[in-house]
Amino acid sequence: MTKEESKHDLLLLINILRWLYNSHISVDIDMHVPILCYKDPSKLAMKPIHECTYCDIKVEDLHDLLDDTSEPIILVHDDIPMKTAEWLNVPCLSTRLINPENLGFEQSGQREPLTVRIKNILEEYPSVADIFKELLQNADDASATECSFLIDMRKNIDIRENLLDPGMIICHGPSLWSFNNSTFSDTDFLNITRLGGSMKRCEADKVGKFGLGFNSVYHITDIPIIMSREFMIMFDPNINHISKHIRDRSNPGIKINWSKQQKRLRKFPNQFKPFINVFNCQLPLAQESPYKYDGTLFRLPFRTEQEASVSEISSVYYNTPDIYSLVDEFSICGHRLILFTQHVGSMVLKYLKYEEPNPAAAQDVVTINKSVWSSKAAYGPLSILKSAAKVMKKVAATNRVPADTPKSGCIIRIVNRRLTDEIGKRLGLVPCGGVAVLLSEEENRKWTVKANTNHTNPIGEVFCYLPLRIKTGLPVHINGCFAVTSNRKEIWKTDTKGHWNSVFMRHVIVQAYIAALNMLRSMAESGELLDYSYYVAWPDPSVVHDDFTVISQGVYQEIAKGGDGDHAKVFSDGKTWVSIKYVRFLDDSLLCRPDIGPAAFKIFLKYLKKSSSQDLCAVELPEWSSLRLTTRTQTLHLSKESQQLD
């Protein structure tokens, strides 16, 4: 066939295709169409539609791809209009190059449009600060020891051509990055696509249970990107950014494999250049080399005003002042986030100026490190949740409680109660909890208990390994496997879950509270704790919130049981530590009178020393405590008369 005949036939075939397109006549994917023969442009050749692709990008050199015999790329003839090629369902070259695996979101419960579902989740997680908390929780559940964030103000104006999709241009600017030093497992990749059906729900040693928290990232972005191991994931629920690569609207995400597609992915260097040097990410954009990212990296491009105008998820966009507010949020809440983490021991918030091209030069804005202070009274591992979960599995298998149940310092302790065991197994929870007492460091590694002396505004909050922003009225923080609502804003108060919380607080948190008081006593005895009043960390029943009175009542009930063991020695006159069995109080009717109270107490001490028992100890009991301190049958206030000297 001559060149003129080939040219004539090609024109005829293209006109036929245009007529089919204009007439909306459907065609089969096995239909043959003209293809490009770049070595001999005059040659006419044809291939089935499903073997072809059309060129949708500007690539300087396609020859290396077209000559690749292992995975040949066949382009439709460049005289076929792009609109016609798309109507024929010819795959685009960019999709063929990256060869993405399409990812969908698996929903549990009521079915609804994905964007509506995410929008509703955001209403359950109304605080932007939840982004830090949920990303930290995911890192801690993955056993990461570091979790850091970077506010990247670069606009990347000079690298906005040849992206994966023209829709990516708008989200190529300022971003929030998050890094942790643990890699995604295959299960993690699956979990992150599940809305409300996380596989972690059945894992007792994981804090995240609902598969909802990660979606808090949509507060600030419409297209989160995740890099871990050799995989990169992009989610586009609105289908506004990578629409050409999404074959089915029910699967609005793609997964790219950097171990298999390097040569082709390098055709889109501008898409991936922002990743270079962000938390040591070194994607192989220059040459072929084996690559796996040792960690997990999230890129969350801040939603722009243009994106917000068409987003079905959120109409909130982020300008520079809004982005700066995230620094304030992190500064305020960061230290609380890390308090009860099981693995993460350090958090850093970095800031990269818009004119700084190298992310490695980002400035540290907030640095938080959690170090184990090696007190003489400390014992046990601080990462207790996994140990506790193993014990619960052993109990379930053997129906016997091991003698060596794990304990850890003054913070957390596991208490075995069959009732909590059975409920916990059904709810996927572990009876493992603890308390934290705020200390202030003085000179020479000495400490004081930092407490509210007026008891009007106690610091205590509830943690489920991350803060729940629930005040308790206690002078300490409490932490544990509470049954919480899906948005982690409240603890359950009714039905089985509410019963678990009540029993959990009475039998686990109370025991941890007593253990904390004992550790404070040990520190005071060793000289590590200065100016310590034995009752400074006791709960004031008058200010404890109703939902947590079970804790204050339980603490006083345990104290009132007394006994001869060290665990019962929580009273002190500044020299000696004793249990309630050996403590004596002066009646309030005398002690509280300013005219005779001090003198009466001196006489009280004098006669107490002359008593037959040398083990007795006289102490002053604060009024707010004596109102609720109970024995098995009566209040301490009533029993004091029988304990006083004749």
C-alpha positions as CSV (number, residue, x, y, z in Angstrom):
1,M,0.0,0.0,0.0
2,T,1.4,3.4,-1.0
3,K,1.7,6.3,1.4
4,E,-1.2,8.1,-0.4
5,E,-3.4,5.0,0.0
6,S,-2.5,4.7,3.6
7,K,-3.2,8.4,4.2
8,H,-6.6,8.1,2.4
9,D,-7.6,5.0,4.4
10,L,-6.6,6.5,7.7
11,L,-8.7,9.6,7.0
12,L,-11.6,7.4,6.1
13,L,-11.3,5.4,9.3
14,I,-11.0,8.5,11.5
15,N,-14.1,10.0,9.8
16,I,-16.0,6.7,10.6
17,L,-15.0,7.0,14.2
18,R,-16.1,10.6,14.4
19,W,-19.5,9.6,12.9
20,L,-19.9,6.8,15.5
21,Y,-19.0,9.3,18.2
22,N,-21.4,12.0,17.0
23,S,-24.2,9.4,16.5
24,H,-23.7,7.9,19.9
25,I,-23.4,4.4,18.5
26,S,-21.8,2.0,21.0
27,V,-18.8,-0.1,19.9
28,D,-17.2,-3.2,21.2
29,I,-13.8,-3.1,22.9
30,D,-12.5,-5.6,20.4
31,M,-13.1,-3.3,17.6
32,H,-9.9,-2.3,15.7
33,V,-8.8,1.3,15.6
34,P,-5.8,3.0,13.8
35,I,-2.6,3.1,15.9
36,L,0.5,5.3,15.8
37,C,3.6,3.7,14.2
38,Y,6.2,6.2,15.4
39,K,9.0,4.6,13.4
40,D,7.0,4.8,10.1
41,P,4.2,7.4,10.5
42,S,2.9,6.7,7.0
43,K,2.2,3.1,7.8
44,L,-1.4,2.2,8.5
45,A,-1.9,-0.4,11.3
46,M,-4.8,-1.3,13.6
47,K,-5.3,-2.9,17.0
48,P,-8.3,-3.8,19.2
49,I,-9.4,-0.9,21.5
50,H,-8.6,-2.9,24.7
51,E,-4.9,-3.1,23.7
52,C,-4.6,0.6,23.0
53,T,-4.1,3.8,24.9
54,Y,-4.3,7.4,24.0
55,C,-1.7,10.1,24.9
56,D,-3.0,12.5,27.5
57,I,0.3,13.9,28.8
58,K,3.3,15.8,27.6
59,V,6.3,13.5,27.7
60,E,9.5,14.5,26.0
61,D,10.6,11.0,25.2
62,L,8.1,8.1,24.8
63,H,10.4,6.0,22.7
64,D,11.8,4.0,25.7
65,L,8.2,3.1,26.6
66,L,7.1,2.3,23.1
67,D,10.1,0.1,22.6
68,D,9.6,-1.8,25.9
69,T,8.8,-5.3,24.7
70,S,8.0,-6.7,28.1
71,E,5.0,-4.4,28.5
72,P,4.4,-2.7,25.1
73,I,2.4,0.5,24.9
74,I,0.3,0.9,21.8
75,L,-0.9,4.5,21.2
76,V,-4.0,5.2,19.1
77,H,-3.2,7.4,16.1
78,D,-2.7,11.0,17.2
79,D,-5.3,12.2,14.6
80,I,-8.0,10.6,16.7
81,P,-9.5,13.4,18.9
82,M,-9.1,12.9,22.7
83,K,-12.8,13.1,23.2
84,T,-13.4,10.4,20.7
85,A,-10.8,8.2,22.3
86,E,-12.4,8.7,25.7
87,W,-15.8,7.8,24.3
88,L,-14.4,4.6,22.8
89,N,-13.2,3.8,26.4
90,V,-9.5,3.8,25.3
91,P,-7.4,3.9,28.5
92,C,-5.3,7.1,28.8
93,L,-1.5,6.8,28.8
94,S,-1.1,8.2,32.3
95,T,-3.3,5.4,33.8
96,R,-1.5,2.8,31.7
97,L,1.9,4.1,32.9
98,I,1.1,4.1,36.7
99,N,-1.0,1.0,36.4
100,P,-2.9,1.7,39.6
101,E,-4.9,-0.7,41.6
102,N,-8.3,0.8,42.2
103,L,-9.4,1.1,45.8
104,G,-12.9,1.5,47.2
105,F,-14.2,2.3,50.6
106,E,-16.0,-0.5,52.4
107,Q,-18.9,0.8,54.5
108,S,-20.5,-0.9,57.4
109,G,-24.1,-0.2,58.5
110,Q,-26.4,2.0,56.5
111,R,-25.3,2.6,52.9
112,E,-25.1,6.2,51.7
113,P,-23.1,8.2,49.2
114,L,-19.4,8.1,50.2
115,T,-19.1,11.9,50.4
116,V,-22.2,12.1,52.6
117,R,-20.8,9.4,54.9
118,I,-17.5,11.3,55.3
119,K,-19.3,14.6,55.9
120,N,-21.3,13.0,58.7
121,I,-18.1,11.5,60.2
122,L,-16.6,15.0,60.3
123,E,-19.6,16.2,62.3
124,E,-18.8,13.5,64.8
125,Y,-15.1,14.7,64.9
126,P,-15.7,18.5,64.9
127,S,-12.3,19.5,66.2
128,V,-9.4,20.0,63.7
129,A,-7.1,19.0,66.6
130,D,-8.6,15.5,66.2
131,I,-6.4,15.1,63.1
132,F,-3.2,15.1,65.3
133,K,-4.9,12.7,67.8
134,E,-6.1,10.2,65.2
135,L,-2.9,10.1,63.3
136,L,-1.0,9.6,66.6
137,Q,-3.4,6.8,67.5
138,N,-2.8,5.0,64.2
139,A,0.9,5.4,64.8
140,D,0.7,4.0,68.4
141,D,-1.4,1.1,67.3
142,A,1.3,0.3,64.7
143,S,3.9,0.2,67.5
144,A,5.7,3.4,66.1
145,T,8.0,5.2,68.6
146,E,8.0,8.5,66.7
147,C,5.2,10.5,65.3
148,S,6.0,13.9,63.7
149,F,4.2,16.5,61.6
150,L,5.3,19.1,59.0
151,I,3.4,22.2,57.9
152,D,4.7,22.7,54.4
153,M,3.9,26.1,53.0
154,R,5.5,25.5,49.5
155,K,3.2,26.4,46.6
156,N,5.2,24.3,44.0
157,I,4.2,26.7,41.2
158,D,7.2,25.6,39.1
159,I,6.3,21.9,39.1
160,R,2.6,21.9,38.1
161,E,3.0,20.4,34.7
162,N,2.8,16.7,33.8
163,L,1.0,15.6,36.9
164,L,-1.0,12.4,37.1
165,D,-4.1,14.3,36.3
166,P,-4.9,18.0,35.6
167,G,-7.1,17.9,38.7
168,M,-3.9,17.5,40.8
169,I,-2.7,21.0,40.0
170,I,-5.1,22.6,42.5
171,C,-3.9,20.4,45.4
172,H,-0.2,20.7,44.7
173,G,0.5,23.5,47.2
174,P,0.7,23.8,51.0
175,S,0.2,20.6,52.9
176,L,0.2,19.0,56.3
177,W,2.5,16.0,56.4
178,S,2.5,13.3,59.1
179,F,5.2,10.7,59.6
180,N,5.6,7.7,61.9
181,N,8.4,5.2,61.9
182,S,6.3,2.1,61.5
183,T,5.3,0.6,58.2
184,F,1.8,-0.2,57.0
185,S,0.9,-3.9,57.1
186,D,-1.4,-5.4,54.5
187,T,-4.1,-5.3,57.1
188,D,-3.5,-1.6,57.7
189,F,-4.0,-0.9,54.1
190,L,-7.2,-2.7,54.2
191,N,-8.4,-1.1,57.5
192,I,-7.9,2.4,56.1
193,T,-10.5,1.8,53.4
194,R,-13.1,0.6,55.9
195,L,-15.7,3.1,57.3
196,G,-17.0,1.9,60.6
197,G,-15.7,-1.7,60.2
198,S,-12.1,-1.7,61.3
199,M,-10.5,-5.1,61.8
200,K,-8.9,-3.5,64.9
201,R,-12.2,-3.8,66.7
202,C,-11.3,-7.4,67.6
203,E,-7.8,-6.6,68.6
204,A,-7.7,-6.0,72.4
205,D,-4.2,-4.4,72.3
206,K,-5.3,-1.7,69.8
207,V,-6.9,1.6,70.9
208,G,-8.6,2.4,67.6
209,K,-11.8,0.3,67.2
210,F,-14.2,2.0,64.8
211,G,-12.4,2.6,61.5
212,L,-13.6,6.2,61.6
213,G,-10.9,8.3,63.1
214,F,-8.6,8.5,60.1
215,N,-11.4,10.3,58.2
216,S,-10.9,13.3,60.4
217,V,-8.1,14.2,57.9
218,Y,-10.9,15.3,55.6
219,H,-11.3,18.4,57.8
220,I,-8.4,19.9,56.0
221,T,-8.0,18.0,52.7
222,D,-10.0,16.4,49.9
223,I,-7.2,14.1,48.7
224,P,-5.1,12.3,51.4
225,I,-2.0,10.6,50.1
226,I,-0.2,7.8,52.0
227,M,3.2,6.4,51.4
228,S,4.5,3.2,53.1
229,R,6.8,0.4,52.0
230,E,6.6,0.4,48.2
231,F,3.0,1.5,48.0
232,M,1.5,4.9,47.6
233,I,-2.3,5.4,48.0
234,M,-4.4,8.4,46.9
235,F,-8.0,8.8,48.0
236,D,-10.3,11.1,46.0
237,P,-13.9,10.7,47.3
238,N,-15.1,13.8,45.4
239,I,-13.5,12.4,42.2
240,N,-12.2,15.8,41.3
241,H,-8.5,15.2,41.3
242,I,-7.6,11.8,39.8
243,S,-10.9,11.2,37.9
244,K,-9.2,9.9,34.8
245,H,-7.7,7.0,36.8
246,I,-10.9,6.0,38.6
247,R,-12.9,3.5,36.6
248,D,-15.8,3.2,39.0
249,R,-17.1,6.0,41.3
250,S,-17.5,3.4,44.1
251,N,-13.8,2.9,44.0
252,P,-12.4,6.5,44.4
253,G,-8.9,5.7,45.2
254,I,-5.8,4.3,43.6
255,K,-2.8,2.3,44.9
256,I,0.6,2.7,43.1
257,N,3.4,0.2,43.5
258,W,6.9,1.8,43.4
259,S,8.7,-1.6,43.2
260,K,7.1,-2.4,39.8
261,Q,6.3,0.9,38.1
262,Q,9.5,3.0,38.6
263,K,10.4,3.5,35.0
264,R,6.9,4.7,34.1
265,L,6.3,6.7,37.2
266,R,9.3,8.7,36.4
267,K,7.4,10.2,33.5
268,F,5.5,12.2,36.2
269,P,8.4,13.6,38.2
270,N,6.6,16.8,39.2
271,Q,3.9,14.8,40.9
272,F,6.3,13.3,43.3
273,K,9.0,16.0,43.7
274,P,7.2,17.5,46.8
275,F,7.9,14.1,48.6
276,I,11.7,14.4,48.2
277,N,13.5,14.9,51.6
278,V,10.2,15.0,53.5
279,F,11.0,12.9,56.6
280,N,13.8,11.2,54.6
281,C,11.6,10.1,51.7
282,Q,13.8,9.6,48.6
283,L,11.6,8.4,45.8
284,P,13.8,7.1,42.9
285,L,12.9,9.8,40.3
286,A,16.3,9.9,38.7
287,Q,17.3,6.3,38.2
288,E,16.1,2.7,38.7
289,S,16.7,1.4,42.2
290,P,14.9,-0.9,44.6
291,Y,12.8,1.3,46.9
292,K,10.8,0.9,50.1
293,Y,9.9,3.7,52.4
294,D,10.8,2.8,55.9
295,G,7.9,4.3,57.8
296,T,4.5,5.7,56.9
297,L,4.1,9.2,55.4
298,F,0.8,11.1,55.0
299,R,0.5,14.1,52.7
300,L,-2.7,16.1,53.3
301,P,-2.9,19.0,50.9
302,F,-4.8,21.9,52.5
303,R,-8.2,22.4,50.9
304,T,-8.2,25.6,48.7
305,E,-11.1,28.0,48.2
306,Q,-11.5,26.6,44.7
307,E,-11.7,23.0,46.0
308,A,-14.1,24.0,48.8
309,S,-16.5,25.5,46.3
310,V,-17.2,22.2,44.7
311,S,-16.4,19.7,47.5
312,E,-19.2,17.5,48.7
313,I,-17.3,16.8,51.9
314,S,-16.6,20.2,53.4
315,S,-16.8,23.8,52.4
316,V,-14.1,24.8,54.8
317,Y,-10.8,26.0,53.1
318,Y,-7.5,26.9,54.6
319,N,-5.7,30.1,54.1
320,T,-2.4,31.1,55.8
321,P,-3.9,32.2,59.1
322,D,-6.0,29.0,59.3
323,I,-2.9,27.0,58.7
324,Y,-1.0,28.9,61.5
325,S,-3.8,28.1,63.9
326,L,-2.8,24.4,63.6
327,V,0.5,25.3,65.2
328,D,-1.5,26.7,68.2
329,E,-3.7,23.7,68.4
330,F,-0.7,21.4,68.5
331,S,1.1,23.5,71.0
332,I,-1.9,23.5,73.4
333,C,-2.8,19.8,73.2
334,G,0.4,18.0,72.1
335,H,1.8,17.1,75.6
336,R,-1.6,15.6,76.5
337,L,-1.8,13.5,73.4
338,I,1.4,11.6,74.3
339,L,0.8,11.0,78.0
340,F,-0.6,7.5,77.8
341,T,0.7,6.3,74.4
342,Q,1.9,2.7,74.6
343,H,4.8,3.1,72.1
344,V,5.2,6.7,70.8
345,G,7.7,8.5,72.9
346,S,8.4,11.6,70.8
347,M,6.4,14.1,68.7
348,V,7.7,17.0,66.6
349,L,5.9,19.7,64.7
350,K,8.0,21.2,61.9
351,Y,7.4,24.2,59.7
352,L,8.7,24.8,56.2
353,K,8.6,28.3,54.7
354,Y,7.1,28.7,51.3
355,E,10.4,30.0,49.8
356,E,12.4,27.1,51.2
357,P,12.8,24.4,48.6
358,N,14.4,21.7,50.8
359,P,12.1,20.1,53.4
360,A,15.2,18.9,55.3
361,A,15.6,22.6,56.3
362,A,12.2,22.7,58.0
363,Q,12.3,24.3,61.5
364,D,11.2,22.5,64.6
365,V,8.4,24.5,66.1
366,V,7.2,22.2,68.9
367,T,9.1,19.2,70.2
368,I,7.6,16.8,72.7
369,N,9.6,13.9,74.3
370,K,8.2,11.4,76.8
371,S,11.0,9.8,78.8
372,V,10.7,7.3,81.5
373,W,11.8,8.9,84.7
374,S,13.6,6.1,86.6
375,S,12.3,6.6,90.2
376,K,13.4,4.3,92.9
377,A,9.8,3.4,93.3
378,A,9.1,2.6,89.7
379,Y,8.6,-0.9,88.3
380,G,7.4,-2.8,85.3
381,P,7.0,-1.8,81.6
382,L,5.1,1.3,80.7
383,S,3.8,-0.3,77.5
384,I,1.3,-2.4,79.4
385,L,-1.7,-2.9,77.0
386,K,-0.1,-5.7,74.9
387,S,1.0,-7.5,78.0
388,A,-2.5,-7.2,79.5
389,A,-4.1,-8.4,76.3
390,K,-1.8,-11.5,76.3
391,V,-2.9,-12.3,79.9
392,M,-6.6,-12.0,79.0
393,K,-6.0,-14.5,76.1
394,K,-4.3,-16.9,78.5
395,V,-7.2,-16.5,81.0
396,A,-9.7,-17.2,78.2
397,A,-7.9,-20.3,77.1
398,T,-7.2,-21.8,80.5
399,N,-9.9,-20.2,82.7
400,R,-7.2,-19.6,85.2
401,V,-5.8,-16.3,86.4
402,P,-1.9,-16.2,86.2
403,A,-0.2,-15.2,89.5
404,D,2.1,-12.8,87.6
405,T,-0.4,-10.4,86.3
406,P,1.4,-7.4,84.7
407,K,1.8,-4.2,86.7
408,S,3.5,-1.0,85.8
409,G,4.8,1.7,88.1
410,C,2.1,4.0,89.6
411,I,0.4,4.5,86.3
412,I,-1.4,1.4,85.2
413,R,-2.2,-2.0,86.6
414,I,-4.4,-4.9,85.6
415,V,-6.9,-6.3,88.0
416,N,-8.6,-9.6,87.2
417,R,-12.4,-9.7,87.8
418,R,-14.4,-12.3,86.0
419,L,-17.3,-9.9,85.4
420,T,-15.1,-7.4,83.6
421,D,-13.4,-10.3,81.8
422,E,-16.7,-11.5,80.3
423,I,-18.0,-8.1,79.3
424,G,-14.6,-7.1,78.0
425,K,-14.3,-10.1,75.8
426,R,-17.6,-9.2,74.1
427,L,-16.7,-5.6,73.7
428,G,-13.1,-6.2,72.6
429,L,-11.7,-4.4,75.7
430,V,-9.1,-5.3,78.3
431,P,-9.3,-4.5,82.0
432,C,-6.1,-2.5,81.9
433,G,-6.1,1.1,83.2
434,G,-4.1,3.6,85.2
435,V,-3.7,7.1,86.6
436,A,-1.2,9.9,86.1
437,V,-0.2,12.3,88.9
438,L,1.2,15.7,87.7
439,L,4.7,16.3,89.2
440,S,6.8,19.5,89.1
441,E,10.5,19.0,88.8
442,E,12.6,20.9,91.4
443,E,16.4,21.0,91.8
444,N,18.6,18.0,92.1
445,R,16.0,15.6,90.6
446,K,13.5,16.3,93.4
447,W,9.8,16.5,92.8
448,T,6.7,18.1,94.2
449,V,3.1,17.1,93.5
450,K,1.5,19.8,91.4
451,A,-2.1,19.9,92.8
452,N,-4.9,22.4,93.0
453,T,-4.6,23.7,96.5
454,N,-8.1,25.2,96.5
455,H,-9.7,22.1,94.9
456,T,-12.1,24.2,92.8
457,N,-10.8,23.3,89.4
458,P,-9.1,19.9,89.4
459,I,-7.1,19.0,86.3
460,G,-8.3,15.4,85.9
461,E,-9.4,14.2,82.5
462,V,-10.3,10.9,80.9
463,F,-7.9,9.2,78.5
464,C,-8.6,6.2,76.4
465,Y,-4.8,6.1,75.7
466,L,-5.5,9.5,74.0
467,P,-7.4,12.4,75.7
468,L,-11.1,12.3,75.4
469,R,-11.6,15.9,76.6
470,I,-13.8,14.8,79.4
471,K,-13.3,16.4,82.8
472,T,-13.6,14.2,85.9
473,G,-13.2,16.5,88.9
474,L,-10.3,14.3,90.1
475,P,-6.8,15.6,90.8
476,V,-5.3,13.0,88.5
477,H,-5.8,11.8,85.0
478,I,-7.3,8.4,84.5
479,N,-6.6,6.2,81.5
480,G,-7.8,2.8,80.3
481,C,-9.9,0.8,77.9
482,F,-13.2,2.6,78.4
483,A,-16.1,1.8,76.2
484,V,-16.4,5.1,74.3
485,T,-18.8,6.4,71.7
486,S,-17.6,6.1,68.1
487,N,-16.5,9.8,68.0
488,R,-14.5,9.3,71.2
489,K,-16.3,12.3,72.8
490,E,-18.1,10.4,75.6
491,I,-17.9,7.2,77.6
492,W,-21.0,5.0,77.6
493,K,-23.2,5.3,80.7
494,T,-26.0,2.8,79.9
495,D,-26.5,-0.8,78.9
496,T,-23.6,-3.3,78.8
497,K,-21.0,-0.8,77.8
498,G,-22.0,1.6,80.6
499,H,-21.9,-1.3,83.0
500,W,-18.3,-2.2,81.8
501,N,-17.2,1.4,82.5
502,S,-18.7,1.4,86.0
503,V,-17.1,-1.9,87.0
504,F,-13.9,-0.9,85.2
505,M,-13.6,2.3,87.1
506,R,-14.4,0.7,90.5
507,H,-12.1,-2.3,90.2
508,V,-9.3,-1.2,87.8
509,I,-9.0,2.6,88.1
510,V,-9.4,2.5,91.8
511,Q,-6.7,-0.1,92.3
512,A,-4.4,2.0,90.0
513,Y,-5.2,5.1,92.0
514,I,-4.2,3.3,95.3
515,A,-1.0,2.1,93.5
516,A,-0.3,5.7,92.6
517,L,-0.7,6.8,96.2
518,N,1.7,4.0,97.3
519,M,4.3,5.1,94.7
520,L,4.0,8.7,95.9
521,R,4.6,7.4,99.5
522,S,7.7,5.4,98.3
523,M,9.0,8.5,96.6
524,A,8.4,10.6,99.8
525,E,10.2,8.0,101.9
526,S,13.2,7.9,99.6
527,G,13.5,11.7,99.7
528,E,12.6,12.2,96.0
529,L,9.3,14.0,96.8
530,L,9.4,17.3,98.6
531,D,6.8,18.9,100.9
532,Y,4.3,16.1,100.3
533,S,1.0,16.1,102.2
534,Y,-0.3,12.6,102.1
535,Y,-3.8,13.7,101.0
536,V,-2.8,16.1,98.2
537,A,-3.7,13.6,95.5
538,W,-6.9,12.3,97.2
539,P,-10.2,13.0,95.4
540,D,-12.4,15.8,96.8
541,P,-15.9,14.2,96.6
542,S,-17.6,17.6,96.5
543,V,-16.0,18.5,93.1
544,V,-15.9,15.0,91.5
545,H,-18.3,14.9,88.5
546,D,-21.3,12.5,88.9
547,D,-20.1,10.1,86.3
548,F,-16.9,9.5,88.3
549,T,-18.1,9.4,91.9
550,V,-17.6,5.6,91.7
551,I,-13.9,6.3,91.6
552,S,-13.8,8.7,94.6
553,Q,-16.1,6.4,96.6
554,G,-14.0,3.4,95.7
555,V,-10.7,5.0,96.7
556,Y,-12.0,5.9,100.1
557,Q,-13.5,2.5,100.6
558,E,-10.2,0.9,99.8
559,I,-8.4,3.3,102.2
560,A,-10.9,2.5,104.9
561,K,-10.3,-1.2,104.6
562,G,-7.0,-0.7,106.3
563,G,-4.8,-3.7,106.9
564,D,-1.2,-4.3,107.8
565,G,0.3,-4.4,104.3
566,D,2.4,-1.6,102.8
567,H,-0.4,-1.0,100.2
568,A,-2.6,0.3,103.0
569,K,-0.1,2.8,104.4
570,V,-1.5,6.0,102.9
571,F,-1.6,8.3,106.1
572,S,1.4,10.2,107.4
573,D,2.3,12.7,110.1
574,G,5.3,13.7,108.0
575,K,7.6,11.1,109.6
576,T,5.7,7.8,109.8
577,W,3.4,6.1,107.3
578,V,0.5,4.0,108.6
579,S,-2.8,2.5,107.6
580,I,-6.2,3.6,108.9
581,K,-5.9,0.9,111.5
582,Y,-3.1,2.9,113.3
583,V,-4.2,6.4,112.6
584,R,-6.0,8.7,115.0
585,F,-7.8,12.0,114.4
586,L,-8.8,14.8,116.7
587,D,-12.5,15.6,116.5
588,D,-13.4,18.3,114.1
589,S,-15.4,20.1,116.8
590,L,-12.1,20.9,118.5
591,L,-9.7,21.0,115.6
592,C,-11.7,23.5,113.6
593,R,-11.9,26.0,116.4
594,P,-9.3,28.7,115.7
595,D,-9.1,29.7,119.4
596,I,-8.3,26.2,120.8
597,G,-7.7,24.0,117.7
598,P,-3.8,24.2,117.5
599,A,-3.4,23.9,121.3
600,A,-5.8,20.9,121.4
601,F,-3.9,19.2,118.6
602,K,-0.6,19.6,120.6
603,I,-2.2,18.1,123.7
604,F,-3.6,15.3,121.5
605,L,-0.1,14.4,120.2
606,K,1.3,14.5,123.8
607,Y,-1.2,12.0,125.2
608,L,-1.0,9.9,122.1
609,K,2.7,9.3,122.6
610,K,2.0,8.2,126.2
611,S,-0.6,5.7,125.1
612,S,0.1,2.0,125.3
613,S,0.5,1.6,121.6
614,Q,3.6,3.1,120.0
615,D,2.3,2.4,116.5
616,L,-0.4,5.0,116.6
617,C,-0.1,8.1,114.4
618,A,-1.9,11.4,114.8
619,V,-2.8,13.1,111.5
620,E,-4.9,16.0,110.4
621,L,-7.6,15.1,107.8
622,P,-8.9,17.7,105.4
623,E,-12.6,18.5,105.9
624,W,-13.4,17.7,102.3
625,S,-12.0,14.2,102.6
626,S,-13.5,13.3,106.0
627,L,-17.0,13.7,104.6
628,R,-16.7,10.7,102.4
629,L,-14.0,8.4,103.9
630,T,-15.9,5.2,104.8
631,T,-15.3,2.0,106.5
632,R,-17.2,-1.2,105.6
633,T,-20.2,-0.2,107.7
634,Q,-19.9,3.5,108.7
635,T,-18.3,6.8,107.8
636,L,-15.0,7.6,109.3
637,H,-16.5,10.8,110.6
638,L,-18.8,8.6,112.8
639,S,-16.1,6.2,113.8
640,K,-13.6,8.8,114.9
641,E,-15.2,8.9,118.4
642,S,-14.3,5.3,119.0
643,Q,-10.7,5.9,117.8
644,Q,-10.0,8.9,120.0
645,L,-8.1,8.7,123.3
646,D,-9.9,8.6,126.5
